[in-house]
Amino acid sequence: MSHKSAFKTPEGEAAYLAAYSAAMKLWPVPYEEMNIRSRFGMTHVVVSGPKEAPTLVLLHGYWATLTMWALNIADFSKDYRVYAIDIMGQPSKSIPDEPIRNAADYVAWLTATLDGLHLDRISLVGMSFGGWLALNYAVAAPERVQKLALLSPAASVLPIVRQFSPRGILMMLFPTRFTVNSFMRWLGLKDNFGDPETRRLSDKVVDLMYVGVKHFRIPQETSRVMPTVFSDGELRAMHVPTLLLIGDHEVIYDPATALARARPLIPDFEGELVLRSSHDMAFSQHRIIDARVLDFQIGRASCRERV
């Protein structure tokens, strides 16, 4: 079955795939690539870790692609079979067909992807937009989620601050390196990370986002599906064990207020602020994030003071 390219031009598609390949060169462990077909298109998945190990599924931030997990994958894949997924409808190696039109379609897409991977109950980790997708999935299909780790999820618990939209719209209307870099610096993804490994990956991810914004044709129906805040009732009814990590300098909403709302509502809940970080914490504090997520997977509580 042939698919119309999601890119505006063949040259743009080639430039994007070259940038994607350059980012994947930073993936530090062996991996295999899979493509899972569903009515929404062909979903690209990168798999690492022992074949018989427990399952961990990763959902990336908005337009960041699965390449953003390159700093985390070495820790995650030691004792887990890790499936990093390129979210459908965003610039990536996933090829859209039927557009995703609402949150329920995202549930159907992820279910079809997990079924295609022959995965039943999973542990799910989501960052930013991927965090909203992960929580949306756990609310809708709790029987498929064993544990849920949310890393600065977009909206979900609190509305996103007003200045997010005009900053994002400016980047979309005028896709230049300046507008993309400016938006990402506001989120906290700096170009002066002290760790050279972190700086290399953040540069590659931002480059990939710029090429994606410039060349990818996101379906209009999908572009309208934005993260929303879950109601008290939805959160109270969601009994999946949940870990919520937010940078103490998060800019898309007030981090302490988000934790304060989630804690009494989600029945099986752990949460804390990650010090010295904003929306960049999966990069700048990846060792802390990795350790905390893995502790949560085996049921070992953090020794750090909770907020």
Secondary structure, DSSP 8 states (H G I E B T S, - for coil): -----SBSSHHHHHHHHHHHHHHHTT--S--EEEEEEETTEEEEEEEES-TTS-EEEEE--TTT-GGGGGGTHHHHTSSSEEEEE--TTSSSS-EE-S---SHHHHHHHHHHHHHHTT--SEEEEEETHHHHHHHHHHHH-GGGEEEEEEES-SSBTS---TTHHHHHHHHHHS--HHHHHHHHHHHT--S--SSHHHHHHHHHHHHHHHHHHHHB---HHHHT----B--HHHHHT--S-EEEEEETT-SSS-HHHHHHHHHHHSSSEEEEEETT-STTHHHHTHHHHHHHHHHHHTT---SS---
